[in-house]
Structure formats: structure tokens, C-alpha cells
């Protein structure tokens, strides 16, 4: 009898241990686990082959290796190959959308999913950041691109084109995000002050009035404190990591920004949501530039290590690290190695790359800069100059014919002349292959750590919903709370758009005896002589003519 009891006890222990593992392995829905913090780290434009190359180049395992747990499908609503804007929107909102859209539902054009109803087309969709903020959590965004670039934008803004960076910055400033760190000061400054804003708004001053510290270099960032920091460390995007020590030594690294963001956000007792993007792996792969790619991917891995250290220590943090799509279609092995691949050594792979001391962007900058400091036309650049710059920057002795080919490709790709170096030189001087200067459509690796971590193969929106579930938030309910279509609650004659300032339109609603003004892209309601800060931004979708405002504003206008 005693032996049976002991066997039964052991069986109970075995079942208790294996049941959750089995549920995870077979995709069963486990009981929701509410975590305190969620850290999402996105490396733009990266797939498994890039990780492998970085590991060989570094010579040691990557921090990210030990937490690989699955893969992510990368299609979008209207293509089997993703752009960053709809991919990031899927991660942020839990919904597929179309190419170039930021934080809004798809239009009627879809090929991989069913088209939305007429009422839902291009409707703003609440993001994980917005849902976390409304739950009382601190929120943060870190990127090495402009903070208005596609991936960070998808968590803070709702526009119908990723190119609308002025509107994206305005919404970001009015979102109430606690910590924003990255590049892109130009879209916060009027043109008269050297910025890019056509509406002459000074959003730097708007941030100051809202109580933000605005560090502009590493030293200022490390000294920053409090719960409102909006660091803009460059006029445009930040420098490629390989060029940063020489070209922009005052800029912080991605790991430093990540560590500071976690330090600031973790002071909130309710927890936090943080999105970190290693933005420029994508740009490097567009250019087929291994030097830029490796330095920024390793910098991203160092940021993952910082976040992973915190998550291990904290015990209440779900960390997810992934990519939005592959870029460049890079391979270890190319046509030159078709017959020699079984003899490829580590030195064959990494030694040509170790000689590369700058990015292709920096190569072209040096090549196109005349002795008087003025930019040269491609036709004014000699093959000898190309050979000299490539020797100094990439350590390669190239022929005059190769130099001429680089100039020919630069003319062909005049918007991105830096693409020429990798396209011409990688097939001949490295064992790397590239299939495109665009994106590729394969699955990408998934990494995760912490409570209720996802294991398996997921669509991008599924991961957003897993993070939402972990935080205990409802994205669809948040969408209904933040984005009420004005025409559904007010008569058409009660609503007008004041376009006296075309770049700063205002929605005006006259209801009963009240007149309300709601500036588009801001979280402001003016009514009855008072100015009220709303819990979300006002969004206008030009394509549908619809305006969306928070439920909070509807109730205030109706006097409820």
C-alpha cells in the first residue's frame, strides 16, 4: 500500500511537470499569465543566415542564441513579402495590414487575408504601447533610425503612409510615451531652425512644455532621470555602428539606450512596455553591405543581452526578440563557391569582412566628397578614386574594371549609390551571396524568455496578442476606446474641418450648445474655454474622410 502511494505521488509530479510542456509543444492555449513588463526587441531585415554570420564573425555564441524558440511568418495583407510598416503594425496591433500603412487597418486590397468591411477599412488600430499606457504602465521606444521611421512609428502613430513623418512625430509627441530614444530631430524642428517641418511647429518646445528632458548626446542621456525623456541624438538617423566611433562618437549605442530606457521605465510600480529596434541591419542588407550589417546586428545582440539580464533578474518580464522580415536574401555561399563550398574555412568567411572598417554609406560619402567639400556628380568620380577608397575602407585590392562597374551601378541606383559596393564586390571578394536589394519572404527566427513565452511558429499578429494577453490588456477594446468614428456619434452638419492652416487642420464639432475643437494629430480637446488632455490622439484618414477621437472626448462633448 505504501509503495502504491509512492508511485502515485511520483506520477502526479511527472504529470505536473510535463503537462505545461506538452501544452506548449502542441500549441494548446495555456492559462493566461499576467506579467509586469514586456520588452519587444525587433531587428529590422534579418533572418537566420545573418545570425549565423554574426556568430562566426564574433567567434562566440550570441546572447540571443540561448532563447531561440520558434519562427515568425512574414507575409502581410497584400503581399507574401513584407514591408516594415505593415509588419510592425501587425506586431503592434494584432492585425494584418497593407504595404506602407502605419497603425491602421487594411484597405479593400488584400491577397493573403479577407478584406475588411467598409466601416473597418483604414480604421486606426490601438497598439500595445497605447493599451499598456491606459493600463497605467510606463512605455518606451528605442531605435537607431529616426523615431518616426516605420517600425517605431507603428507603435506610436496612425497614418496611411510611412512617409508622413511630420504627422508621425506630432502624434508621437502627443502620445505621452515616457521614454523615446533615437534619431530624427529634424521632424521635431521647423525648417527655419534647420529642421524638416513644413508647418513651422516647434515640437522640441512642445516636449519641454510637457515636462520632457531632451538629451542630445550620450553624456546627457546617462544623466537623465525622471519619467519623461525624449532623446533625439541626431538630426536624421543615427550613425551606422561601424562608423559611429569616428563619425558620431557622442551618440549612445543601442545597448546604452536600452539599458537607460529599462532603468527609467522600471521605476514604475505598474510595470512597463518597451519596444527596441535595431533599425539599420535592414539598411545594410538593402545595400548588400556586410560591414554595416555585422556591426549593427552585434550591437542589437548586445541590446538583447542587456534586456535579458534585466528579465532574468526581474522574473516578471516577458522578453520577445525577432525580426519583421528578411532583407537582401543573404547566403553564406555564392556562385563562386558552387564547387568549392566543402572546403570553405572560417577564415575564408570572416577574414575579408574583418578588413572592412566602414559602411558602404561612408565609402560613398568619402568618394563623392570633392576637395572643396561639395558633393561630386558620379560622372566626376574616377575609377582610381574608387579603387583608393575601397582599399582604405574595405581593405580590398580591386581592378579598374570592378571600379568602373561600381560607378555604373551607382548611376543605375542613383538614389542609393552605396548599393554598388556590395553588389559588385561581395560575389568576387567574399563567400557571401545576395539575391536582392529588396526584402525576401521567408520565415524569420523567434526568440523569447520569461513567463508564458511563445514557442512555435506564429503569424505576426498572433505575437501581438500573446503580448497583450501577457499584460492583461485587450487590443480590440482599446481600439473601441481610443478611436470612435465621429460620424457614428455626431450628425454630419455638426462636424467640420477647419483648414485655415492646411498643415495643422482642426476638427470642429458643434453639438447642442457646445463647440469643441480637436487639432488633428494631437491629444487636445478645447471646449468651454478649457483645454483638456485626451488619453489618445485625434486621427484623420484623408482617403475615407473619417475622423476618429477617443470615447473620452465624445462623452465630454455630449456633457456625459
C-alpha positions as CSV (number, residue, x, y, z in Angstrom):
1,X,0.0,0.0,0.0
2,X,2.8,2.4,0.9
3,X,4.6,1.5,-2.4
4,X,1.4,2.3,-4.4
5,X,1.1,5.7,-2.7
6,X,4.7,6.5,-3.5
7,X,4.2,5.6,-7.2
8,X,1.0,7.6,-7.4
9,X,2.9,10.6,-5.9
10,X,5.7,10.3,-8.4
11,X,3.1,10.1,-11.3
12,X,1.4,13.3,-10.0
13,X,4.8,15.1,-10.1
14,X,5.6,13.8,-13.6
15,X,2.2,15.0,-14.9
16,X,2.5,18.4,-13.2
17,X,5.9,18.9,-14.9
18,X,5.0,17.6,-18.4
19,X,1.5,18.9,-18.9
20,X,2.5,22.6,-19.4
21,X,5.4,21.4,-21.7
22,X,3.0,19.3,-23.8
23,X,0.6,22.2,-24.0
24,X,3.4,24.5,-25.2
25,X,4.7,21.9,-27.7
26,X,1.3,21.2,-29.3
27,X,0.1,24.9,-29.3
28,X,-2.6,24.5,-26.7
29,X,-3.8,27.6,-25.0
30,X,-2.3,27.7,-21.5
31,X,-3.9,29.6,-18.7
32,X,-3.1,33.4,-19.1
33,X,-0.1,34.6,-17.2
34,X,-0.1,38.3,-16.5
35,X,3.4,39.7,-16.5
36,X,4.6,43.0,-15.1
37,X,6.8,44.1,-18.1
38,X,7.1,43.3,-21.8
39,X,10.2,44.0,-23.8
40,X,9.9,43.6,-27.6
41,X,13.2,43.8,-29.5
42,X,13.0,43.9,-33.3
43,X,16.0,43.6,-35.6
44,X,14.8,45.0,-38.9
45,X,15.5,43.0,-42.0
46,X,17.3,40.0,-40.5
47,X,17.0,36.2,-40.9
48,X,18.8,33.1,-39.7
49,X,21.7,33.4,-42.1
50,X,22.6,36.8,-40.8
51,X,22.7,35.5,-37.2
52,X,24.9,32.6,-38.3
53,X,27.4,35.0,-40.0
54,X,27.4,37.2,-36.9
55,X,28.2,34.2,-34.7
56,X,31.2,33.2,-36.9
57,X,32.4,36.7,-37.1
58,X,32.2,37.3,-33.3
59,X,33.8,34.0,-32.6
60,X,31.5,33.3,-29.6
61,X,27.8,32.5,-29.2
62,X,25.3,35.3,-29.5
63,X,23.3,36.3,-26.4
64,X,20.2,35.6,-28.5
65,X,21.1,32.0,-29.2
66,X,20.0,30.5,-25.9
67,X,16.5,31.8,-26.2
68,X,15.5,30.8,-29.7
69,X,12.1,29.1,-29.5
70,X,10.4,29.2,-32.9
71,X,9.8,31.2,-36.1
72,X,7.6,34.0,-37.4
73,X,5.8,34.1,-40.7
74,X,6.4,37.4,-42.5
75,X,3.5,37.9,-45.0
76,X,1.3,41.0,-45.0
77,X,-2.3,41.6,-46.1
78,X,-1.5,42.4,-49.7
79,X,1.8,40.6,-50.3
80,X,3.7,37.5,-49.4
81,X,6.8,39.7,-48.9
82,X,6.6,42.3,-46.0
83,X,7.4,45.9,-45.8
84,X,8.5,47.1,-42.3
85,X,5.4,49.4,-41.9
86,X,2.7,46.7,-42.1
87,X,4.9,44.1,-40.3
88,X,5.5,46.5,-37.4
89,X,1.8,47.3,-37.4
90,X,1.0,43.6,-37.1
91,X,3.4,43.3,-34.1
92,X,1.9,46.5,-32.5
93,X,-1.8,46.0,-33.1
94,X,-2.5,42.3,-33.6
95,X,-3.9,42.9,-37.1
96,X,-2.6,42.4,-40.7
97,X,-2.5,45.5,-42.9
98,X,-1.3,46.7,-46.3
99,X,2.0,47.9,-47.5
100,X,3.2,51.3,-46.2
101,X,0.3,51.6,-43.7
102,X,1.1,52.6,-40.1
103,X,-1.2,51.7,-37.2
104,X,-4.4,51.4,-39.4
105,X,-6.5,48.5,-40.8
106,X,-6.0,47.4,-44.4
107,X,-7.9,48.8,-47.3
108,X,-10.1,46.6,-49.5
109,X,-7.0,45.4,-51.4
110,X,-5.9,42.1,-49.8
111,X,-4.4,38.9,-51.1
112,X,-3.5,36.8,-48.0
113,X,-6.4,37.6,-45.7
114,X,-10.1,38.6,-46.1
115,X,-10.7,42.3,-46.9
116,X,-12.2,44.3,-44.0
117,X,-15.7,45.6,-44.1
118,X,-16.3,49.1,-45.4
119,X,-16.6,50.5,-41.9
120,X,-13.3,49.0,-40.8
121,X,-11.1,50.0,-43.9
122,X,-8.2,52.1,-42.8
123,X,-9.6,52.4,-39.3
124,X,-6.9,53.3,-36.6
125,X,-5.9,50.3,-34.5
126,X,-4.8,50.6,-30.9
127,X,-1.2,49.5,-30.2
128,X,0.4,47.5,-27.4
129,X,2.0,50.8,-26.3
130,X,-1.3,52.6,-26.1
131,X,-3.0,49.7,-24.3
132,X,-0.2,49.5,-21.8
133,X,-0.3,53.2,-21.2
134,X,-4.0,53.1,-20.5
135,X,-3.4,50.3,-18.0
136,X,-1.0,52.6,-16.1
137,X,2.2,51.1,-17.3
138,X,5.2,53.2,-18.4
139,X,6.0,53.0,-22.1
140,X,9.1,53.4,-24.2
141,X,10.5,53.3,-27.7
142,X,14.2,52.9,-28.7
143,X,15.6,52.9,-32.3
144,X,18.7,53.7,-34.2
145,X,16.7,55.1,-37.1
146,X,14.6,58.3,-36.8
147,X,12.0,57.6,-34.2
148,X,9.5,58.4,-37.0
149,X,10.7,55.6,-39.1
150,X,8.3,52.7,-39.9
151,X,8.9,50.3,-37.0
152,X,8.9,52.8,-34.1
153,X,6.1,54.8,-35.8
154,X,3.8,51.7,-35.9
155,X,3.7,51.7,-32.1
156,X,3.0,55.4,-31.6
157,X,1.1,56.7,-34.7
158,X,-1.8,56.1,-37.1
159,X,-1.2,57.3,-40.7
160,X,-1.8,55.9,-44.2
161,X,1.8,56.2,-45.3
162,X,5.1,55.6,-43.5
163,X,6.3,58.7,-45.4
164,X,4.1,61.0,-43.4
165,X,6.9,61.6,-40.8
166,X,5.8,65.1,-39.8
167,X,2.4,63.7,-38.7
168,X,4.1,60.7,-37.1
169,X,6.3,62.9,-35.0
170,X,3.4,65.1,-34.0
171,X,1.4,62.0,-32.8
172,X,4.5,60.6,-31.0
173,X,4.9,63.8,-29.1
174,X,1.2,63.8,-28.1
175,X,1.1,60.1,-27.2
176,X,2.5,60.6,-23.7
177,X,5.2,57.9,-24.2
178,X,7.5,58.1,-21.2
179,X,10.8,57.3,-22.9
180,X,11.7,57.8,-26.6
181,X,15.3,57.4,-27.7
182,X,16.7,57.5,-31.2
183,X,17.4,59.8,-34.2
184,X,15.1,62.2,-36.1
185,X,15.4,65.6,-34.5
186,X,14.7,67.1,-38.0
187,X,11.0,66.2,-37.9
188,X,10.6,67.8,-34.5
189,X,12.0,71.2,-35.7
190,X,10.7,73.8,-38.1
191,X,12.5,74.4,-41.3
192,X,13.5,77.9,-40.1
193,X,15.5,76.2,-37.4
194,X,17.2,73.7,-39.7
195,X,14.6,71.0,-39.3
196,X,12.1,69.4,-41.8
197,X,8.7,70.5,-40.5
198,X,6.7,72.5,-43.1
199,X,4.1,73.5,-40.5
200,X,6.7,75.6,-38.6
201,X,5.7,73.8,-35.3
202,X,8.5,73.5,-32.8
203,X,7.8,70.1,-31.2
204,X,11.1,70.3,-29.2
205,X,9.5,73.2,-27.3
206,X,6.2,71.3,-27.1
207,X,8.1,68.5,-25.4
208,X,9.7,70.9,-22.9
209,X,6.3,72.3,-22.0
210,X,5.1,68.8,-21.4
211,X,7.9,68.2,-18.9
212,X,10.3,66.1,-21.0
213,X,14.1,66.1,-20.7
214,X,15.6,66.1,-24.2
215,X,19.1,64.7,-24.2
216,X,21.0,65.1,-27.4
217,X,24.2,63.0,-26.7
218,X,25.3,60.1,-24.6
219,X,26.5,62.2,-21.7
220,X,23.2,63.9,-21.3
221,X,21.3,60.6,-21.7
222,X,23.3,58.9,-18.9
223,X,22.5,61.8,-16.6
224,X,18.8,61.9,-17.4
225,X,16.2,60.9,-14.8
226,X,12.5,61.0,-14.1
227,X,9.7,59.5,-16.2
228,X,9.8,61.8,-19.2
229,X,12.8,61.6,-21.5
230,X,12.7,62.2,-25.3
231,X,16.2,61.8,-26.5
232,X,16.9,62.8,-30.2
233,X,20.6,62.2,-30.8
234,X,20.9,63.1,-34.5
235,X,19.2,65.3,-37.0
236,X,18.3,62.3,-39.2
237,X,19.0,58.7,-38.4
238,X,21.8,57.7,-36.0
239,X,25.2,56.7,-37.4
240,X,25.9,53.1,-38.5
241,X,27.5,51.3,-35.6
242,X,30.7,50.6,-37.6
243,X,31.1,54.4,-38.3
244,X,29.8,55.8,-35.0
245,X,33.2,55.9,-33.1
246,X,34.6,58.1,-35.9
247,X,31.6,59.9,-37.3
248,X,29.4,60.4,-34.3
249,X,31.2,59.5,-31.1
250,X,28.8,61.4,-28.9
251,X,25.9,59.2,-29.9
252,X,24.9,56.4,-27.5
253,X,25.0,52.8,-28.5
254,X,21.8,50.7,-28.9
255,X,22.7,48.8,-25.7
256,X,23.3,52.1,-23.8
257,X,19.9,53.4,-24.9
258,X,18.2,50.1,-24.0
259,X,19.8,50.0,-20.5
260,X,18.8,53.6,-19.8
261,X,15.2,53.0,-21.0
262,X,14.8,50.0,-18.8
263,X,16.3,51.9,-15.9
264,X,13.8,54.7,-16.3
265,X,10.8,52.6,-17.1
266,X,11.3,50.0,-14.4
267,X,10.8,52.7,-11.7
268,X,7.1,52.5,-12.5
269,X,5.4,50.2,-9.9
270,X,2.8,49.1,-12.5
271,X,5.4,47.8,-14.9
272,X,6.3,48.9,-18.5
273,X,6.2,48.1,-22.2
274,X,9.3,48.8,-24.2
275,X,10.0,48.3,-28.0
276,X,13.6,48.4,-29.1
277,X,14.6,48.3,-32.7
278,X,18.0,47.6,-34.2
279,X,16.9,49.6,-37.3
280,X,19.9,49.5,-39.6
281,X,20.5,45.8,-40.2
282,X,17.8,46.3,-42.8
283,X,19.5,49.3,-44.4
284,X,22.8,47.4,-44.5
285,X,21.2,44.4,-46.2
286,X,19.4,46.6,-48.7
287,X,22.9,47.8,-49.7
288,X,24.3,44.2,-49.5
289,X,26.8,45.7,-47.1
290,X,28.3,43.0,-44.7
291,X,30.3,45.5,-42.6
292,X,27.4,47.7,-41.7
293,X,25.2,44.6,-41.2
294,X,27.5,42.8,-38.8
295,X,28.3,45.8,-36.7
296,X,24.6,46.7,-36.2
297,X,23.5,43.1,-35.7
298,X,26.1,42.6,-33.0
299,X,25.0,45.9,-31.5
300,X,21.5,44.6,-31.4
301,X,22.6,41.4,-29.8
302,X,24.3,43.4,-27.1
303,X,21.0,45.3,-26.5
304,X,19.2,41.9,-26.2
305,X,21.8,40.9,-23.6
306,X,21.0,44.0,-21.6
307,X,17.3,43.3,-21.7
308,X,17.8,39.6,-21.0
309,X,19.9,40.4,-17.9
310,X,17.1,42.5,-16.6
311,X,14.5,39.9,-17.4
312,X,16.4,37.2,-15.6
313,X,16.9,39.4,-12.5
314,X,13.3,40.7,-12.5
315,X,11.4,37.4,-13.0
316,X,8.3,39.2,-14.1
317,X,9.3,40.3,-17.6
318,X,8.3,38.7,-20.9
319,X,11.1,39.3,-23.5
320,X,10.5,38.7,-27.2
321,X,13.2,39.2,-29.8
322,X,12.5,38.8,-33.5
323,X,12.7,40.3,-37.0
324,X,10.0,41.7,-39.2
325,X,11.3,40.2,-42.5
326,X,14.5,39.2,-44.3
327,X,16.3,41.8,-46.4
328,X,18.8,41.2,-49.1
329,X,18.4,37.4,-49.2
330,X,21.9,36.9,-47.9
331,X,23.5,33.5,-48.0
332,X,26.8,32.1,-46.7
333,X,28.0,30.7,-50.0
334,X,27.6,32.2,-53.5
335,X,28.1,31.3,-57.2
336,X,31.9,31.5,-56.8
337,X,31.7,28.7,-54.1
338,X,29.5,26.4,-56.1
339,X,32.2,23.8,-56.5
340,X,34.4,24.7,-53.5
341,X,31.9,25.0,-50.7
342,X,33.1,21.8,-48.9
343,X,36.5,23.4,-48.4
344,X,35.2,26.8,-47.0
345,X,37.1,27.7,-43.9
346,X,36.2,30.1,-41.1
347,X,39.0,32.3,-42.4
348,X,37.5,32.3,-45.9
349,X,34.3,33.6,-44.4
350,X,35.4,36.2,-41.9
351,X,38.8,37.5,-42.9
352,X,37.6,39.6,-45.9
353,X,35.0,41.0,-43.6
354,X,37.4,41.9,-40.8
355,X,39.2,44.2,-43.2
356,X,36.1,46.3,-43.7
357,X,36.4,49.3,-41.4
358,X,33.4,51.4,-42.5
359,X,29.9,51.1,-44.0
360,X,29.1,51.4,-47.7
361,X,27.4,54.6,-46.9
362,X,30.6,56.0,-45.6
363,X,32.5,54.7,-48.6
364,X,30.2,56.6,-50.9
365,X,30.3,59.7,-48.7
366,X,34.1,59.8,-49.0
367,X,34.0,59.0,-52.7
368,X,31.5,61.7,-53.6
369,X,33.0,64.5,-51.4
370,X,35.1,66.9,-53.5
371,X,38.2,68.6,-52.2
372,X,36.2,71.8,-51.7
373,X,33.7,69.9,-49.5
374,X,31.0,69.9,-52.2
375,X,29.3,66.7,-53.4
376,X,30.6,65.4,-56.7
377,X,28.4,64.0,-59.5
378,X,29.0,60.3,-60.3
379,X,30.4,61.3,-63.7
380,X,33.1,63.4,-61.9
381,X,34.4,60.3,-60.0
382,X,37.3,58.4,-61.4
383,X,37.9,54.6,-61.2
384,X,41.2,55.3,-59.5
385,X,39.3,57.2,-56.7
386,X,37.0,54.2,-56.3
387,X,40.0,51.8,-56.0
388,X,41.6,54.1,-53.4
389,X,38.5,54.4,-51.3
390,X,37.7,50.7,-51.4
391,X,41.3,49.9,-50.4
392,X,41.3,52.3,-47.5
393,X,37.7,51.4,-46.3
394,X,37.3,47.7,-47.1
395,X,40.9,46.6,-47.4
396,X,40.3,45.2,-50.9
397,X,42.6,45.5,-54.0
398,X,40.1,45.8,-56.8
399,X,40.6,46.1,-60.6
400,X,39.9,49.1,-62.7
401,X,37.1,47.1,-64.4
402,X,35.5,46.5,-61.0
403,X,35.8,50.1,-60.1
404,X,34.1,51.1,-63.3
405,X,31.3,48.6,-62.6
406,X,30.7,50.2,-59.2
407,X,30.3,53.6,-60.9
408,X,27.9,52.1,-63.4
409,X,25.7,50.5,-60.7
410,X,25.8,53.8,-58.7
411,X,24.4,55.6,-61.8
412,X,21.7,52.9,-62.1
413,X,20.8,53.2,-58.4
414,X,21.3,56.9,-58.1
415,X,19.0,57.2,-55.1
416,X,21.1,54.5,-53.3
417,X,24.6,54.6,-54.8
418,X,26.1,52.8,-51.8
419,X,24.4,49.7,-53.1
420,X,27.1,49.4,-55.8
421,X,29.9,48.3,-53.5
422,X,28.3,45.1,-52.1
423,X,26.6,44.2,-55.4
424,X,29.9,44.3,-57.3
425,X,32.4,43.2,-54.7
426,X,30.7,40.6,-52.5
427,X,30.4,37.9,-55.2
428,X,34.1,38.3,-56.1
429,X,35.9,39.0,-52.8
430,X,33.7,37.3,-50.2
431,X,31.8,34.0,-49.9
432,X,28.6,35.8,-49.3
433,X,25.7,35.8,-51.7
434,X,22.9,38.3,-52.1
435,X,19.7,37.8,-54.1
436,X,18.1,41.3,-53.9
437,X,18.4,44.9,-52.8
438,X,14.8,44.5,-51.5
439,X,13.0,42.2,-49.0
440,X,12.6,38.5,-49.0
441,X,9.5,36.5,-47.8
442,X,10.8,33.6,-45.7
443,X,10.1,32.9,-42.0
444,X,12.4,34.5,-39.5
445,X,13.7,33.2,-36.1
446,X,11.7,33.8,-32.9
447,X,13.4,34.3,-29.6
448,X,11.7,34.6,-26.2
449,X,12.3,34.5,-22.5
450,X,10.1,34.8,-19.4
451,X,6.6,33.9,-18.2
452,X,4.3,32.5,-20.9
453,X,6.9,32.8,-23.6
454,X,5.6,31.8,-27.1
455,X,7.1,28.6,-28.5
456,X,6.4,27.5,-32.1
457,X,5.6,29.2,-35.4
458,X,3.4,32.3,-35.4
459,X,1.9,34.9,-37.6
460,X,3.0,38.4,-36.7
461,X,-0.5,39.4,-35.3
462,X,-0.5,36.3,-33.0
463,X,2.6,37.5,-31.2
464,X,1.0,40.9,-30.6
465,X,-2.0,39.1,-29.0
466,X,0.3,36.9,-26.9
467,X,2.0,40.1,-25.5
468,X,-1.4,41.7,-24.9
469,X,-2.6,38.6,-23.1
470,X,0.6,38.6,-21.0
471,X,0.0,42.2,-19.9
472,X,-3.7,41.6,-19.4
473,X,-4.9,44.1,-22.0
474,X,-7.5,43.9,-24.8
475,X,-6.3,45.5,-28.0
476,X,-9.8,45.5,-29.7
477,X,-11.4,47.0,-26.6
478,X,-8.6,49.7,-26.6
479,X,-9.3,50.4,-30.2
480,X,-13.0,51.0,-29.4
481,X,-12.0,53.2,-26.5
482,X,-9.5,55.4,-28.4
483,X,-10.9,55.6,-31.9
484,X,-14.6,56.5,-32.2
485,X,-15.5,57.5,-35.7
486,X,-17.0,61.0,-35.4
487,X,-19.7,60.4,-38.0
488,X,-21.1,57.4,-36.0
489,X,-21.9,59.6,-32.9
490,X,-22.5,63.1,-34.3
491,X,-24.6,64.4,-37.2
492,X,-22.7,65.4,-40.4
493,X,-23.9,69.0,-40.0
494,X,-22.3,69.1,-36.6
495,X,-18.8,68.4,-37.9
496,X,-16.4,70.4,-40.0
497,X,-12.7,70.6,-40.7
498,X,-11.0,73.9,-40.3
499,X,-8.2,74.1,-42.9
500,X,-7.2,77.7,-42.3
501,X,-3.7,76.2,-41.6
502,X,-3.6,73.3,-44.1
503,X,-0.7,71.6,-42.3
504,X,-2.5,71.9,-39.0
505,X,-6.2,71.1,-39.6
506,X,-8.7,71.2,-36.7
507,X,-11.8,69.1,-36.3
508,X,-14.7,71.4,-35.0
509,X,-17.8,69.8,-33.5
510,X,-20.9,71.8,-32.7
511,X,-23.2,69.8,-30.6
512,X,-26.3,71.3,-28.8
513,X,-24.8,74.4,-27.1
514,X,-21.2,73.2,-27.1
515,X,-18.4,73.8,-29.6
516,X,-15.4,71.6,-29.4
517,X,-12.1,71.9,-31.2
518,X,-9.8,68.9,-31.7
519,X,-6.5,69.6,-33.5
520,X,-5.7,66.6,-35.8
521,X,-2.7,64.5,-34.7
522,X,-2.8,65.9,-31.1
523,X,-4.4,64.8,-27.9
524,X,-6.1,68.1,-27.2
525,X,-9.8,69.0,-26.7
526,X,-10.8,72.6,-26.4
527,X,-14.3,73.2,-25.1
528,X,-16.0,75.7,-22.9
529,X,-12.9,77.8,-22.5
530,X,-10.9,74.8,-21.2
531,X,-8.2,72.7,-22.8
532,X,-8.3,69.1,-21.9
533,X,-5.6,66.5,-22.4
534,X,-7.1,63.4,-24.0
535,X,-6.0,59.9,-23.4
536,X,-5.3,59.4,-27.2
537,X,-4.6,61.3,-30.3
538,X,-7.1,62.6,-32.8
539,X,-6.7,60.9,-36.2
540,X,-8.0,61.9,-39.7
541,X,-8.0,59.4,-42.6
542,X,-7.9,61.5,-45.7
543,X,-8.7,58.5,-48.0
544,X,-12.1,57.9,-46.3
545,X,-12.8,61.4,-45.0
546,X,-13.3,60.0,-41.5
547,X,-12.1,61.4,-38.2
548,X,-11.5,59.4,-35.0
549,X,-11.5,60.6,-31.5
550,X,-11.3,59.0,-28.0
551,X,-14.5,57.9,-26.3
552,X,-13.4,60.3,-23.6
553,X,-13.8,63.3,-26.0
554,X,-17.2,62.1,-27.1
555,X,-18.5,61.9,-23.6
556,X,-17.1,65.4,-22.7
557,X,-18.7,67.0,-25.9
558,X,-22.0,65.4,-25.1
559,X,-21.8,66.5,-21.5
560,X,-22.0,63.0,-20.1
